[in-house]
Amino acid sequence: MFSDTAKVSLKAGKGGDGAVSFRREIYIPKGGPDGGDGGKGGDIVFKADKDTNTLIDFRFTPILTAEDGKNGAGTRSAGRSGQDLIVEVPIGTIVKRDGEVIADLIRDGQTAIIAKGGDGGFGNAHFKSSTRQAPIIHEVGEPGEEFEAELELKLLADVGLVGLPNAGKSTFLSVVSNARPEIADYPFTTLTPQLGVATIDGQDLLIADIPGLIEGASEGKGLGHDFLRHVDRTAVLLHLVDVYNNDAGEAYQTIRTELEKYSDLASRPEIVALTKCEGVDNEIIEMQMASILAVNPNAKIFTISSAAHTGLTELLRALKNEIKNKKEIIEEDEIETEEIATITLNEKDLKDTWKVEKTEDGKFVVAGEKIEKFARRTDMNNYESLNRLRDIMKKMGIRAELASLGAEPESIISIAGKEFTLVEDW
């Protein structure tokens, strides 16, 4: 079974909590805080694999979860980081989050961090100072990223076969390559994309047979809307036209119109092949070629017969030359994989900007990259940890803004989903 789209829920690992611990050894009174940091949560990493051909497994495993980081311990022992979850996907997989592309895996072995694990919290050893000799402050680990990802597979091939249903694409692919698509004398035999490798003059050509298109395919009619994406990355289009069409030019124009409506496919290098030409009079072939040239005077037209194995070598050689001469072949540096950067409390580029909004139910919601980072790592059940967050808010000017908006000591403050109240001496 072929599957070229899927949705999957991702949950990266939570960071481990920092420890509250004090060194207690004989002859070493008041040894001081020695709570270790929590380990980082595991990331979810996608890896392109040439031996994986479908997204079907995600239909049966709709939730992917990475390992949580371990909690810190005494003697400044840091918790172990959670193990990353490595997920193999087909080459050509695009990963989207809320409709935005966050990864595009186009090479075998290429990896991308899709969901970032949470940072571990600091243990109380981090909070010792000249005025705080025995801190009981610690941080909890941050939750890992959790969201639904949309996966889309776009086949990567040198040649994309296009044409109306029953134009002979599957037969052509089965003859020139090692592919074995289903073949029959009726439209829409091919219901899933097929890949095959043809060899000409010692060079391999990866050919993708796309299910037959119909008029209106770019608007979602027939099978074309789902499969046009698979020719989006091919270097050259091979447009097959059945010589037995009443009007080959009209059949050719139908597909060209759909390609023009979808992405930039109409400007892709193209070779046209009249198929099933065995036993057909030259007069009919010339008439059909003239009909195509009337639509596109620059069309490069070949006549072939897959059944009789005629004209195939010349066609494959022409395809090879087109691929070689194509100026806009995708280069590695053209694809940028966005990875979610690791954020630490010490990063200089962590934004200090924030805003406060009062909701209809009287809560005050504080939003901002840096303050949310601190809030996620605050243990709301630890009095000293919560007071530390309040002090940070004061230094950042957030408390002054809350006061100007009418916040009172018992007002509920919400930051990164965590809620607490102000205090009398706030």
BADREN-396755 format. One line per field, with one value per residue (C-alpha): residue number from 1; residue in one letter; x, y, z. Coordinates in Angstrom, 2 decimals. Each point is the difference from the previous one (the first is absolute). Example, Ala and Ser with C-alpha at 12.3 -4.5 7.8 and 13.67 -1.06 7.14 Angstrom:
% BADREN-396755
mimi (1  2) $
dodren (A  S) $
u (12.30  1.37) $
v (-4.50  3.44) $
w (7.80  -0.66) $
END
This chain:
% BADREN-396755
mimi (1  2  3  4  5  6  7  8  9  10  11  12  13  14  15  16  17  18  19  20  21  22  23  24  25  26  27  28  29  30  31  32  33  34  35  36  37  38  39  40  41  42  43  44  45  46  47  48  49  50  51  52  53  54  55  56  57  58  59  60  61  62  63  64  65  66  67  68  69  70  71  72  73  74  75  76  77  78  79  80  81  82  83  84  85  86  87  88  89  90  91  92  93  94  95  96  97  98  99  100  101  102  103  104  105  106  107  108  109  110  111  112  113  114  115  116  117  118  119  120  121  122  123  124  125  126  127  128  129  130  131  132  133  134  135  136  137  138  139  140  141  142  143  144  145  146  147  148  149  150  151  152  153  154  155  156  157  158  159  160  161  162  163  164  165  166  167  168  169  170  171  172  173  174  175  176  177  178  179  180  181  182  183  184  185  186  187  188  189  190  191  192  193  194  195  196  197  198  199  200  201  202  203  204  205  206  207  208  209  210  211  212  213  214  215  216  217  218  219  220  221  222  223  224  225  226  227  228  229  230  231  232  233  234  235  236  237  238  239  240  241  242  243  244  245  246  247  248  249  250  251  252  253  254  255  256  257  258  259  260  261  262  263  264  265  266  267  268  269  270  271  272  273  274  275  276  277  278  279  280  281  282  283  284  285  286  287  288  289  290  291  292  293  294  295  296  297  298  299  300  301  302  303  304  305  306  307  308  309  310  311  312  313  314  315  316  317  318  319  320  321  322  323  324  325  326  327  328  329  330  331  332  333  334  335  336  337  338  339  340  341  342  343  344  345  346  347  348  349  350  351  352  353  354  355  356  357  358  359  360  361  362  363  364  365  366  367  368  369  370  371  372  373  374  375  376  377  378  379  380  381  382  383  384  385  386  387  388  389  390  391  392  393  394  395  396  397  398  399  400  401  402  403  404  405  406  407  408  409  410  411  412  413  414  415  416  417  418  419  420  421  422  423  424  425  426) $
dodren (M  F  S  D  T  A  K  V  S  L  K  A  G  K  G  G  D  G  A  V  S  F  R  R  E  I  Y  I  P  K  G  G  P  D  G  G  D  G  G  K  G  G  D  I  V  F  K  A  D  K  D  T  N  T  L  I  D  F  R  F  T  P  I  L  T  A  E  D  G  K  N  G  A  G  T  R  S  A  G  R  S  G  Q  D  L  I  V  E  V  P  I  G  T  I  V  K  R  D  G  E  V  I  A  D  L  I  R  D  G  Q  T  A  I  I  A  K  G  G  D  G  G  F  G  N  A  H  F  K  S  S  T  R  Q  A  P  I  I  H  E  V  G  E  P  G  E  E  F  E  A  E  L  E  L  K  L  L  A  D  V  G  L  V  G  L  P  N  A  G  K  S  T  F  L  S  V  V  S  N  A  R  P  E  I  A  D  Y  P  F  T  T  L  T  P  Q  L  G  V  A  T  I  D  G  Q  D  L  L  I  A  D  I  P  G  L  I  E  G  A  S  E  G  K  G  L  G  H  D  F  L  R  H  V  D  R  T  A  V  L  L  H  L  V  D  V  Y  N  N  D  A  G  E  A  Y  Q  T  I  R  T  E  L  E  K  Y  S  D  L  A  S  R  P  E  I  V  A  L  T  K  C  E  G  V  D  N  E  I  I  E  M  Q  M  A  S  I  L  A  V  N  P  N  A  K  I  F  T  I  S  S  A  A  H  T  G  L  T  E  L  L  R  A  L  K  N  E  I  K  N  K  K  E  I  I  E  E  D  E  I  E  T  E  E  I  A  T  I  T  L  N  E  K  D  L  K  D  T  W  K  V  E  K  T  E  D  G  K  F  V  V  A  G  E  K  I  E  K  F  A  R  R  T  D  M  N  N  Y  E  S  L  N  R  L  R  D  I  M  K  K  M  G  I  R  A  E  L  A  S  L  G  A  E  P  E  S  I  I  S  I  A  G  K  E  F  T  L  V  E  D  W) $
u (0.00  1.33  -0.51  1.34  -1.59  -0.39  -0.57  1.86  -0.02  3.46  0.99  3.66  1.45  -0.47  3.13  0.90  -0.50  2.92  0.68  -0.08  2.77  2.64  3.34  0.00  3.24  1.84  2.56  -1.55  -2.67  -2.20  1.24  -2.30  -2.41  0.97  -3.20  0.75  -1.74  -2.68  0.77  -1.26  -3.06  0.48  -0.56  -2.08  2.25  -1.11  2.53  -0.34  0.46  0.33  -1.53  -3.20  -2.52  -3.27  -1.54  -2.46  1.61  -1.11  -3.61  0.52  2.31  -1.69  1.83  3.79  1.54  3.63  1.48  -0.12  3.17  0.82  -0.09  3.18  1.31  2.32  3.77  -0.66  -1.00  -1.71  -2.89  0.45  -1.33  -2.94  0.75  -0.86  -2.66  1.31  -2.80  0.80  -2.00  0.20  2.32  -2.12  -2.03  -1.15  -0.96  -2.41  -1.13  -3.15  0.38  3.60  2.85  2.48  2.01  0.57  1.96  1.45  3.18  0.57  1.15  -1.05  -1.39  -2.07  -1.13  -3.77  -1.04  2.47  0.27  -0.33  3.03  0.71  -0.48  2.85  0.66  0.40  3.81  -0.51  -1.67  2.62  1.25  1.59  -3.44  -1.65  2.09  -2.64  -2.40  -2.91  -0.71  0.06  -1.50  -2.30  0.73  -1.66  -2.58  1.06  -1.67  -3.33  -1.96  -1.57  2.22  -1.17  2.15  0.02  2.05  1.21  1.80  3.48  0.60  1.92  -2.99  -3.67  -2.50  -3.14  -2.89  -3.68  -1.20  0.94  2.68  2.42  2.05  -0.04  0.87  2.89  1.32  -0.25  1.96  2.84  0.50  -0.25  -3.39  -3.04  -3.08  -3.48  -0.88  -3.39  -1.93  -2.19  0.47  1.37  1.80  2.73  -1.41  3.32  3.27  2.57  3.78  2.35  3.65  0.90  3.63  1.29  3.66  1.06  -2.12  -2.99  -3.18  -2.52  -3.46  -3.26  -3.30  -2.70  -3.68  -1.81  -1.15  -3.27  -1.34  -0.49  2.64  1.63  -3.34  -0.33  -1.87  0.85  3.28  2.21  -0.33  1.53  2.82  1.11  2.32  2.08  1.08  0.80  3.63  0.77  2.73  -1.76  -3.58  -0.73  -3.42  -1.52  -2.83  -1.94  0.28  -3.56  -1.48  -2.50  2.11  3.48  0.37  -3.16  1.16  3.38  -1.58  -2.20  2.99  2.00  -2.84  0.00  3.77  -0.17  -2.48  2.17  3.29  2.59  -0.33  -0.84  3.50  1.69  2.05  -2.31  0.17  -3.13  -0.42  -2.78  -0.67  -1.37  1.38  0.58  -1.92  -1.29  0.28  2.60  -2.69  -1.96  3.15  0.97  -3.52  0.09  3.46  -1.20  -2.94  2.37  2.33  -2.97  -0.36  3.72  2.25  3.09  -1.11  2.60  -2.01  1.03  -2.00  0.24  -1.55  0.54  -1.57  2.30  2.98  0.53  1.22  0.80  3.77  -0.16  -2.58  2.00  3.13  -1.87  -1.27  3.54  1.25  -2.87  0.79  3.68  -0.75  -2.61  1.23  -2.24  0.78  -0.63  3.22  0.53  0.42  -3.38  -1.86  0.21  -1.17  -1.29  1.01  -1.40  2.97  0.87  -0.84  1.83  -0.35  3.41  -0.67  0.55  -2.58  -2.84  -2.48  -0.90  -3.11  -3.30  -3.62  -2.80  -3.69  -2.97  -2.60  -3.75  0.05  2.48  3.20  3.22  1.78  3.71  1.63  3.64  2.78  2.26  -2.60  -1.80  3.29  0.42  -3.62  0.14  2.96  -1.52  -1.31  -3.26  -0.21  3.34  -0.39  3.56  -0.11  -3.24  1.43  2.97  -2.38  -1.69  3.40  0.80  -3.32  0.87  3.41  -1.49  -2.62  -2.92  -1.27  -0.17  -2.05  -2.32  -0.55  -0.85  -2.60  -1.69  1.48  -0.49  1.76  -2.51  -0.15  0.75  3.04  0.39  3.36  0.64  -3.10  1.09  -2.13  0.78  -1.09  1.80  0.81  -0.66  3.49  0.14) $
v (0.00  3.44  3.05  3.44  2.10  -0.58  1.78  -0.93  1.30  0.75  0.31  0.67  -0.96  2.12  1.30  -1.48  2.00  1.50  -1.41  1.66  -1.61  0.93  -1.58  -1.86  -1.76  -0.61  2.69  2.25  2.04  2.23  -1.54  2.18  -0.67  -2.74  -0.66  -1.00  1.14  -1.95  -1.66  1.37  -1.65  -2.03  1.58  -1.52  -0.21  -0.94  -1.73  -0.50  -3.64  -1.29  -3.35  1.58  0.64  0.93  1.90  -2.81  -0.92  3.33  -1.04  -2.76  1.93  3.41  1.02  0.27  0.62  0.59  -0.93  2.43  1.23  -1.36  2.10  1.30  -1.39  0.86  0.40  2.23  -3.07  1.06  -2.06  -2.00  1.59  -1.69  -2.08  1.61  -1.72  -0.59  -0.41  -1.21  1.58  -0.25  2.29  2.93  0.35  3.49  0.68  2.82  1.57  2.12  0.07  1.28  -2.15  -0.79  -2.71  -1.23  -3.24  -0.50  -2.05  -3.47  0.26  3.65  0.73  2.78  0.65  0.22  0.27  1.33  -1.58  2.22  1.29  -1.45  2.18  1.29  -1.58  2.11  -0.03  2.65  2.43  0.28  3.54  2.11  0.90  -3.36  -2.71  -2.70  0.46  -2.36  1.38  -2.34  -0.04  -2.51  -1.33  1.63  -1.99  -1.17  1.35  -1.62  0.52  -1.68  -0.16  -0.37  -2.20  0.15  -2.14  1.47  -2.57  0.95  -1.14  1.02  -0.48  0.44  -1.74  2.00  -0.53  -0.82  -3.32  -3.00  1.91  -2.87  1.28  -3.22  -2.12  2.32  -0.17  -3.78  -0.38  2.46  -0.65  -2.55  1.27  -2.25  2.23  -1.37  0.19  -0.32  1.48  2.36  3.44  0.48  -3.33  1.76  1.15  0.63  1.55  -2.49  0.34  -1.75  0.25  0.01  -0.24  1.67  0.37  -1.08  2.65  -0.80  2.03  -0.07  0.17  0.67  -1.14  2.34  -1.07  1.31  3.60  1.35  3.44  1.84  -2.05  3.13  0.87  -3.43  -1.99  -3.62  -1.33  2.87  2.36  -2.55  -1.00  3.15  0.61  -2.97  1.66  3.22  -1.04  -1.87  1.44  -0.79  -0.80  -2.76  0.71  -3.11  0.42  -2.93  0.11  -1.37  3.16  1.74  3.13  -0.38  3.77  0.28  -2.82  1.68  3.39  -1.50  -1.12  3.15  2.10  -1.94  0.29  3.76  0.29  -2.01  1.52  0.68  -3.36  1.52  1.49  -3.31  -1.56  -2.32  -2.72  -1.26  -3.58  -1.34  -3.51  -3.23  0.89  -3.58  -0.66  3.58  1.73  2.74  2.34  -0.34  0.42  3.16  1.37  -0.57  1.53  3.06  0.29  0.07  2.49  2.27  0.22  0.22  0.73  -0.75  -3.46  -2.76  -2.97  -3.66  -2.94  -3.22  -3.39  -1.55  -3.27  -0.25  1.54  2.59  3.55  -0.56  0.31  3.33  1.29  -1.02  1.57  3.26  -0.10  -0.55  3.04  2.17  -0.95  0.76  3.40  1.09  3.16  0.03  -3.34  0.06  0.60  -1.03  3.56  0.98  -1.99  1.47  -2.23  2.07  -1.43  1.30  1.44  -1.05  2.82  0.47  2.62  1.38  0.53  3.62  -0.08  -1.08  2.85  2.17  1.38  -0.81  1.13  -0.18  -0.41  -0.05  -2.61  0.30  -2.16  2.33  -2.02  1.65  -1.95  0.71  -1.04  0.25  -2.37  0.56  0.27  -3.09  -1.88  0.86  -0.80  -3.46  -0.82  1.32  -2.44  1.68  -2.12  1.29  3.34  1.18  -1.03  1.93  3.07  -0.21  0.21  3.03  1.68  -0.63  1.56  3.04  0.41  -0.31  2.67  -2.40  0.67  3.73  -0.69  -2.29  2.78  2.50  -2.41  -0.30  -3.24  -0.58  -2.35  -2.80  0.42  -3.13  0.19  -2.49  -0.63  -2.92  -1.76  0.29  2.06  1.66  3.02  3.11  0.57  2.80  1.56  -0.29) $
w (0.00  -0.95  2.15  -0.87  2.76  3.70  3.29  3.14  3.56  1.36  3.65  0.74  3.36  3.11  1.69  3.37  3.20  1.83  3.47  3.41  2.01  2.59  0.57  3.29  0.85  3.22  0.80  -2.66  1.80  -2.09  -3.22  -2.04  -2.86  -2.43  -1.96  -3.59  -3.20  -1.79  -3.33  -3.30  -1.55  -3.15  -3.43  -2.78  -3.04  -3.51  -2.23  -3.76  -0.94  -3.56  0.97  1.35  -2.77  1.67  2.92  0.68  3.34  1.44  -0.56  2.56  2.34  0.24  3.19  0.32  3.43  0.97  3.37  2.93  1.66  3.44  3.17  1.57  3.28  2.88  -0.25  -3.03  -2.01  -3.22  -1.29  -3.18  -3.16  -1.65  -3.08  -3.31  -2.07  -3.54  -2.54  -3.51  -2.82  -3.80  -1.92  -1.18  3.20  0.94  3.62  0.81  3.25  -0.15  -3.76  0.11  -1.34  2.78  -1.76  -3.56  -0.15  -3.48  0.54  1.36  3.60  0.39  3.46  1.53  3.56  -0.30  3.66  2.56  3.44  3.05  1.88  3.41  3.08  2.13  3.39  3.12  -0.36  -2.69  2.38  2.75  0.56  2.71  1.31  -0.67  1.62  0.19  -2.93  -0.35  -3.44  -2.96  -3.48  -1.58  -3.45  -2.98  -1.93  -3.42  -3.10  -0.68  -3.21  -3.00  -3.06  -3.58  -2.19  -3.79  -2.34  -3.28  -2.08  -1.15  -3.56  -3.09  -2.30  0.74  -2.29  -0.69  -2.35  -0.16  1.43  -2.13  -1.91  0.45  2.94  2.02  -3.03  -0.84  3.55  0.16  -3.26  0.63  3.72  2.78  1.15  -0.24  0.08  -0.61  -3.69  -1.64  -2.91  1.99  1.58  3.53  0.17  1.96  3.32  1.75  -1.19  -1.25  -0.15  -2.40  -1.03  -3.67  -1.17  -3.14  -1.02  3.49  1.74  2.21  -0.36  2.83  -1.57  1.84  -1.50  1.26  -0.09  -3.05  0.10  -1.26  -0.75  3.29  1.84  1.42  1.64  1.55  -2.64  -0.63  1.33  -1.10  2.97  2.37  -2.31  -1.80  2.96  -1.12  -3.24  1.85  0.51  -3.19  -2.20  -3.29  -0.98  -2.50  -1.42  -1.56  -2.52  -1.44  -3.79  -0.20  1.54  -2.25  0.39  1.52  0.27  2.07  2.31  0.33  0.75  2.73  2.02  -0.73  1.36  3.27  0.31  -0.54  2.86  2.37  1.17  -2.74  -1.72  -3.36  -0.21  0.82  -2.84  -1.94  -2.61  -1.75  -1.16  -2.20  1.29  -1.53  -3.44  -1.14  -3.23  -0.25  -3.40  -0.25  -1.28  3.28  2.08  -1.89  0.42  3.77  0.28  -1.90  2.38  3.00  -1.69  -0.62  3.80  0.73  -2.98  2.12  1.06  -0.35  -1.27  -0.19  -1.28  2.00  0.47  3.41  -1.14  -3.04  1.82  -2.74  0.48  3.69  -0.16  -1.82  2.46  3.07  -1.44  -0.58  3.59  1.26  -1.90  1.26  3.59  -0.54  -1.52  2.47  1.62  3.07  1.58  3.72  1.90  3.59  1.17  -1.46  2.61  3.47  2.81  2.85  3.30  3.26  1.83  3.52  2.37  3.28  2.67  -0.93  -3.70  -0.92  -2.76  2.30  -0.49  2.98  -1.66  1.65  0.16  2.55  -0.83  2.33  -0.91  0.40  3.12  1.70  -0.48  -1.13  -2.72  -0.42  -3.27  -1.01  -0.98  3.00  2.76  -1.31  0.10  3.68  0.79  -1.58  2.22  3.21  2.60  0.96  3.15  1.25  1.79  -0.63  -3.67  -0.49  1.72  -2.33  -2.96  1.59  0.43  -3.66  -1.00  2.09  -1.61  -3.48  0.75  -0.25  3.52  -0.68  -3.12  1.97  2.54  -2.74  -1.36  3.40  1.31  3.73  2.47  -0.58  -3.75  -2.00  -2.23  -2.87  -1.69  -2.37  1.32  3.64  2.37  3.33  2.01  1.07  3.68  2.46  -0.29  -3.75) $
END
